[in-house]
Amino acid sequence: MVHVTRAASVQFIKPIMCRVIRVLDWTTYDGWCWLDVYELSAKGDAVARRSIFVQPAGLQIQRPAPTPRRPTWSAAIPNVRQDRRPAGVPATPQRRATQARRTAGHG
């Protein structure tokens, strides 16, 4: 969250609190940038989505950005077997017998 005041841009005579969505990759003057933000109410609820033109040096960061969590095994490698057995190793004795019958005539 950032507190956007007149120090960031003269258009913010009345300061606003914002949650930054992203920094836009638009061509600007040196020392300025475009931000996509949610303007926040006094309760911290998003009341409007805005694109604002500011000097990052004039923004007052209210709390650090959250640290990304490490992905879980299933989220880190999608579409991969989730069990830890090597490929081709059956999970249960019943499957082992079924697999042996299927491969018996292919030797």
Salt bridges, closest charged atoms under 4 A:
ASP36 OD2 - ARG22 NH2 2.92
ASP36 OD2 - ARG49 NH2 3.52
GLU39 OE1 - ARG50 NH1 3.00
ASP83 OD1 - ARG81 NH2 3.01
ASP83 OD2 - ARG85 NH2 2.42
